[in-house]
């Protein structure tokens, strides 16, 4: 029987981040404005402004997170090289501890330690992976993350805003927006849960409920203060 495992994908995670916020935030904003104004032009103008600002902010956040990941790895890599050079015996002991946890006896631990110690680069990269749990990040990670999150946010944000371009009455636009956005949230939640190994129907209902609650709260507040 062939084993099936989900491989972690930075690209997939960025799409989820961008789409989930893109569907929810503009949806809540449009719902709130619909409770306060009657003209859909105000809703669409504010919605487009929010999508642009949100995409930039989310993309910048993704860029900074990716850049921080690279900088953190480089700093730890430099530190490991220094430790291998200055305190090799301590680093060797850490290698022994790693293999002791796997159940290898002392002789096998020593043989592996001495073999690793002959190649400083392999030794350091072993420590990075097994001591610190760090994999070398893609140097283009920050740029790719920013673009993926930003574009996903725009795509998600256009969905709840699109009905307002077709009608003049904000409440009518809200009714159409609720229908298509809740459907989009349900489908998004279903597939997100399915590919991450969660129960797809429960995941879909959770995502849909969060979006609906945010929009309902925004609409209610606007009506209350309006």
QUIMO-V787931 format. One record per helix or strand. SS is the DSSP state (A for helix, B for strand). FROM is the first residue (numbers start at 1). LEN is the number of residues. If there is no record, write none. Layout:
BEGIN
SS_FROM_LEN / SS_FROM_LEN
END
This chain:
BEGIN
A_10_25 / B_39_1 / A_40_47 / A_88_14 / A_106_12 / A_120_11 / A_141_25 / B_169_1 / A_170_26 / A_200_26
END
